[in-house]
């Protein structure tokens, strides 16, 4: 009874995992999913494990992991000894990257706010502080 059935079509798997069919094929080509068995008709035949792996990949992507990082996480998930420690380290690295990106976005936001504040919103484009800043010129007060 523990043996997963191999009777699911790619459409069924896609629907249950919440991903497009093309995404499943892409993940197979990228090695994130194993090539499925083929029926006598040539159609792919999946099991419940494929759905679990696709959900894992989808959720990891939602957390900002790259496909390469997801590949590592999948490999580490089967490492019974050091996997959890390595997975935590990958998650910490991802969080540090997100925090750095947030800091960069905050810097960009502040700069854009300052440009908007000094732009009168009318007049000659040659004197527009936003255009001048983008052209690497000093804005005129």
N, C-alpha and C positions, 0 to 999 in steps of 0.2 A: 503493500500500500504506500510506502514511502517513495516509490519510483514515480517521478513526474510524468504525466502523459505527454505524448508528442503529437497532439492533434490540433494545436492552435495555428490558425492562419496568421499571416503577417498583419492583415487588417484587424483581426481580433486582438492581437498583441498590441498593436498601435493604439487602439481605442482604450484598452484596459490600462496601458502604461501612460496614456496621455501625451503621446508623441506622434508626429506624422510618420507615415510609412517610409518616406525618403530618409528620414532621420535614422530609422532602424538600419536601412541599407548602408547609410554613411558610417554608422558606428561599427557595422560589420567590416566594412572596408578598412576602417581605422584600427581594427583589432580590439575595440572596446567590448564588443560582443563576439562570441564565437560564431563561426559559420553554422547555420542550422542544418539539421538533417534535411534531406529532400525526399519527398514522397515519390512514388513511381511516376506520377504525373509531372514531376519536376518542380512542383510548388514547395516552398519552404515550409518546414514543420517545426513549430516552437513548443516549448513547455513553460510552466509557471516560472521557472528560474529566469528565463529571458525577461519576463515582466518585472520581476524583482530587480534585475540588473538595470533595466531601462529606467525604472523609478529612481534607483540609486543615482544613476548618471544625471537624470533630470534635476533631482534635488541638489546634487553637488554643483551643477551648473548654476542653479538659482542662488547658491551661496558664493558664486564668483570663481569657482575652481575652473582652471583651463582643462582642455581634454587631456593634455599630458599629465597634469596633476591628478585627474580622475583615473587615468590609467594606473598611476602609482597607488592611489587609494584602493582601487580594485585588487591590485596585486597584494597590497599590505593587509587587506581584509581577510585574506586566507592564511596570513602568518600568525600562528597561534602563540608564538613566544614574544616577538618584539613588535608586532603589528600595531598594537594600540598606542604604544609610545611614539612610534613613527607617525601614526595617523594624527596624534595630538600635535606633534611638531609641525606637520603639514598645515593643520588648521591654524596654528599660531602664526605661521608664515603668511597664510592667506589673510588673516586678520590684520597683521602688520601692513600688508600691501593695501588693504582697504583703508586703513587709517591714514596711510600716506596719501592715498588718492583723495580722501576727504579733505585733508589739509591743503592739498593742491587746489581742489575745487573751491575751498573757502578763500584762498588767496585770489583765485580768478574772480570769484564773486565780488570780493572787496574792490578789486581793480575796476571791474565793470561798473559797479555802483558809483565809484568816484568819477568815472568818465561820464556817466549819465547825469550826475549832479552838476557837472560843469558845462554840459551841452545845453545851449538855449533852445534847441529844437527848431530853430528857424535861421534864416540868413544864408550867406554864401557858403557852399560846401567846402571851399578852400580854407575857411576859418573854423570848420567843425572840429572840436577837440577829439571826438571819437575817431574820425578819419585821420587826423594828424597823428594820434597815438598809434593807430594801426600802420601808418606810414613811417613810424619811428621818429616822429617829430615831436617837439615839445608843444603841449597845448597852450594856446594863448588865453590869458585871463580876461 
